[in-house]
């Protein structure tokens, strides 16, 4: 996810951790998690955007535009972690993030 440096609300840092690189994306003070495949947590993005009920990820996935995009780019583009724990949420590839925004 890349933005122009003029956008003060965006911050991305990278730190080396053993052999792989770990990135932290922060928008409006909210840390946006990524899964092992690099997909972004749409729940975190929803919080960063104001946490309005009308903009919940579940409502986005109910619209035909989202279904068509997932069909086009593949089921691997989205993954939901259910239950309890720190990784819980719905993760989407960058194309889904752009469309969700």
C-alpha positions as CSV (number, residue, x, y, z in Angstrom):
1,X,0.0,0.0,0.0
2,X,1.7,3.2,-1.1
3,X,0.6,6.8,-0.6
4,X,2.2,10.1,-1.3
5,X,4.5,11.4,1.5
6,X,2.4,14.5,1.9
7,X,-0.4,12.5,3.5
8,X,0.4,12.9,7.2
9,X,-2.1,10.3,8.3
10,X,-0.1,7.5,6.7
11,X,3.0,5.9,8.2
12,X,4.8,2.8,7.2
13,X,7.9,1.4,8.8
14,X,9.9,-1.7,8.0
15,X,12.2,-3.6,10.4
16,X,14.3,-6.7,9.7
17,X,13.3,-9.7,11.8
18,X,15.6,-12.7,11.2
19,X,15.3,-13.5,7.5
20,X,12.0,-11.9,6.7
21,X,10.9,-8.3,6.8
22,X,8.0,-7.2,9.0
23,X,6.1,-4.1,8.0
24,X,3.7,-2.1,10.2
25,X,1.2,0.1,8.5
26,X,-0.4,2.8,10.7
27,X,-3.4,5.0,9.5
28,X,-4.9,7.6,11.8
29,X,-3.1,6.0,14.8
30,X,-4.5,2.5,14.1
31,X,-2.1,-0.3,13.4
32,X,-3.2,-2.2,10.4
33,X,-2.4,-5.9,10.7
34,X,-1.3,-8.2,7.9
35,X,-1.5,-11.9,7.7
36,X,1.3,-14.2,6.5
37,X,0.3,-13.8,2.9
38,X,0.5,-10.0,3.2
39,X,-3.2,-9.4,3.1
40,X,-4.4,-6.3,5.1
41,X,-7.0,-6.5,8.0
42,X,-10.1,-4.8,6.7
43,X,-11.5,-4.6,10.3
44,X,-8.4,-2.5,11.3
45,X,-9.0,-0.3,8.2
46,X,-12.6,0.1,9.2
47,X,-11.6,1.3,12.6
48,X,-9.1,3.8,11.1
49,X,-11.8,5.2,8.8
50,X,-14.1,6.0,11.7
51,X,-15.7,2.7,12.6
52,X,-19.1,3.6,11.2
53,X,-21.6,0.6,11.1
54,X,-22.5,1.3,7.5
55,X,-18.8,0.7,6.4
56,X,-18.3,-2.6,8.1
57,X,-16.3,-5.2,6.1
58,X,-19.3,-7.6,6.2
59,X,-21.5,-5.1,4.5
60,X,-18.8,-4.5,1.8
61,X,-18.7,-8.3,1.0
62,X,-22.4,-8.4,0.7
63,X,-22.4,-6.1,-2.4
64,X,-22.2,-7.5,-5.9
65,X,-19.1,-5.4,-6.8
66,X,-17.1,-7.1,-4.0
67,X,-18.3,-10.6,-5.1
68,X,-17.4,-9.9,-8.7
69,X,-13.9,-8.7,-7.7
70,X,-13.2,-11.7,-5.6
71,X,-14.4,-14.0,-8.4
72,X,-12.1,-12.2,-10.8
73,X,-8.9,-12.2,-8.7
74,X,-9.6,-15.4,-6.8
75,X,-10.8,-16.7,-3.5
76,X,-7.2,-16.5,-2.1
77,X,-7.6,-12.7,-2.1
78,X,-9.7,-12.8,1.1
79,X,-9.4,-14.8,4.3
80,X,-11.4,-14.6,7.5
81,X,-10.0,-15.6,10.9
82,X,-12.8,-16.4,13.3
83,X,-12.9,-17.0,17.0
84,X,-10.8,-15.4,19.6
85,X,-7.3,-14.0,19.6
86,X,-5.2,-11.3,18.2
87,X,-5.4,-12.4,14.6
88,X,-9.2,-12.4,14.4
89,X,-10.6,-10.4,11.4
90,X,-11.1,-10.4,7.7
91,X,-8.0,-9.9,5.6
92,X,-7.9,-8.8,2.0
93,X,-5.3,-8.3,-0.8
94,X,-4.4,-4.8,-1.8
95,X,-6.9,-4.8,-4.8
96,X,-9.7,-5.5,-2.3
97,X,-8.4,-2.8,0.1
98,X,-8.5,-0.3,-2.7
99,X,-12.0,-1.3,-3.7
100,X,-13.1,-1.3,0.0
101,X,-11.8,2.2,0.4
